[in-house]
Amino acid sequence: MDVEALKRAASARALEFVQPGMRLGLGTGSTARHFVDLVGERVAAGLDVVAVPTSEATRTQAERLGIKLATLEETPELDLTVDGADEVAPDLTLIKGGGGALLREKIVASASARMVVIVDESKCVPLLGRFPLSIEIAPFGAAATRRAIEAAIAAAGCAGPTRLRKTRDEQVFVTDGGHWILDAHLRVIPDPRELAERLCKVPGVMEHGLFIGNADTVIVAAAAGIRLMTRRG
């Protein structure tokens, strides 16, 4: 199976967690797009759910598919969020943010009773850090914020450069919230919790891509089949 087929297989398995009447968080990214497509097919067949998208891209996709949408102001408590991840550690700690929606993704995940993560097997790692860690920052004072972030990274025992994310035409990438993203290329993060705590203390950091304690279940699609990782073992 190719990677897209694996992503769709994981998404199809996640669809089994969706029940009629649910308040559903819709993730962002290449894997989550498959899940949103499948939800759209179920809605067209009569499934009644209301969904909160984690990005404008997901909102546009869901609207096109006829999925009923709401905001967290209207629906502040969600039953389930399904989203992808850039890396998954054995304890279900995640790196997210490759799609640039980490702030909204974390807000939606935190408002949900349960978070199910869908990945292909390449995203499972023994230690986080191979994939760059996204850190969303305010544009104001970005240079000072970047220096403070680099100091926090070093204090947490990590090493590696940070780079301001750019678009393909070399413009600064701007999130849906109007922020910028620094990508930290750390290779390995020995203590994600310590790094997360240090980053949260830096003025100008809006959010980081370490998701600790958010995921309850991770659905992993591999050529040999589907397996589930759960927080309860």
N, C-alpha and C positions, 0 to 999 in steps of 0.2 A: 504493500500500500504506500502511496506517496503521502507527503506531509499533509496536504489538504484533505485527503481522504481520512487520515487519522484524526485531524481536527474535527471533521464532521462526525466521525464515529463517537468521539468523546462528547460532542454536543448532543447527539442522539441519545446517549446514555443519560445525560443531564436532564433531558426532557422528561424522563421518568419521574423526576422529583417535582415536576410542576403539576399542581392540582387546580381544578376549576375554582374560581373565586379568589385566587391568590393575588397578593400585591407583590410584584416581581421587579427586582433590580436587574437591568440589562447592562452587561459589561461592554467594554470597548476593545477593539483590536481584531486581528485576523481570525482568531479562534472564536471569539464572541460573535463575530458576524455570522458564522455558521449557525450558532445557537439562535440568534435573532431570526434568521431565515426559517428555521424549523418551528419556532414559536409562531411566526407569521402563518405558516402552513396550518398549524393547529387552530389558530384563530379563525382562519378562513373556513375551517371545518366545524366551527362552532364553539371553540374553547373561549370561556369568559375569564379574562384576567385584566388587571390594570398594571401598567409597567412604568417604572421610572428609569430613564436612560442616563448613562454616566457621561455622555458627551453629545455634542451637537451632531456628530457623524452618526452615532447610534440613533439619536432622535429622528434624523432624516430617514434612515433605513426603516425604523419601526413605523413611522407615519406612512411611508410608501406601502408597507405590508398590511396596513389597516389595524395595527395593534393599538388598543386604547392606552393613552398616556396620561400621566399625572406628574406633579412635582412633589418634592419632599415637604413643601409647605402644605400641600393638599393632603398628602399621604405620608406622614412623618415616620410611620412604622411599617416595615416591609416584612413579608414572610420569608422571602428567599431572594438572594442575588446569585446569579451565575456569571462568571467572568473568567478570562484567561489569566495567564501569568507568564513572565519571562523566565523565571527560575523557581523551582520548588525544592526545598530542603526536606530531609526525612521527617522533621518535626512539624512540617506544614508551614513553616515560615516562608514567605514569598518575596521575590523581587518583581515589582510591577512598575509600569510607567513608560515602557517602550513606545506606546501609542500616544503618550503625552496627556493622558487623562487621569493621572494618579490621584490628584486632589479630590475630584468628584467621585472617582472609584472608591476611595477610602471613606468618604462621607456616606455614600450609599451602602457600602459593606457594613459600616458601623451601625447603620439604621436598620439592619436586617437581622431577623432571628437566626438565619442560617446563611452561610456562604458556601457555594459549591464552585470549585475551580476546575476548569477543563483544559487539559494540556496534551500534547503528544509526548512520547517518552524522552525526547531530546531535552526537555525542559527540567528533568529531574537530575539533581546534582547532589553530591555528598556535602558540599559547603557552598554557600552563596558567594557570588562575587565575580564569576566569569562574565556574566552579563553586566553592562554598565548600570550603576545605580542612579536613577533619575531623582533629582532634587529640584522641586519647584520653588522659585524665588520671586520676590517682588523686583520689578525693574529698577525702582529707586534704590540707589546705593549698591548696585549690583557688584561693583568691584570690591567694596568693603565686605559685603556678604560672602563673596567668593573666598576671600582670604580667611574669614572666620570659619567657613565650611572646611577649608583645607586644613586648618588647625585642628578642628574637631575630628576630622578623619584621621589625622596623625595621632592624636591623643587616644583614639580608639584602637590603635595598633594596626591600622590599614595604611597602604601606600599605593599611590597611583595618581595620575593627573585628572583634573576636572576640565571639561570642555563645554562651552556654551553651545547648546543645540542650535543648528541652523537648518533651514529648508534647503531643498535641492538647488535653488537659485541663490544660495548664500545669504538669505535674509534671516534675521533672528526668528526662531520658532516661537510663536506666541500661543499659549494655551487658551482654552475656552474662557478661562477666568481672567485673561489679560496678563498672565505672568510669563516668566522665562523659565527655561529648564537648564540646569547644569547636569551633565552626565559624568559621574565619577567612575573612572576605569580602575577598579581596585584589585581585580583578579581573585582575591579571596577576602572574605569578611569573617574574621575569627569569632567575633561576638556581635551578632546583629542587634541584640537588645541594647548593648552599650552604645553602639554607633547611633542607633535610633534616638536614644535619650540625649546624646550630645548634639545631634543635628536639631532636635526640637528646641534646644536652648539658644540657637543662633537667631538673633533678630533678622528678619528678612526672609527666613525660610518659611514658606507657606505649608509645605508638606514634603515628605520623602517617600521613596518607593519601597521601603521595607514594610511589609504587611505581617505583623506579628500577632498571632492569636485571632486573626480574622477568619481564616478558612476552617471549616468543619470537615469538609470532604474534598479530596482531590481525585478527579477521574483522569486516569492516565491511559491513553490509547497507544498501543504498540502493534506491530505486525502480528504478534502472537495473540492479541486480544486485548480486552479491557480489564484493568484492575483498579480497585478503589483503595485510596489511602484515607484513613480517618483519624481524627484527633484522639479518639478513644482506642486507637490501635487496631 
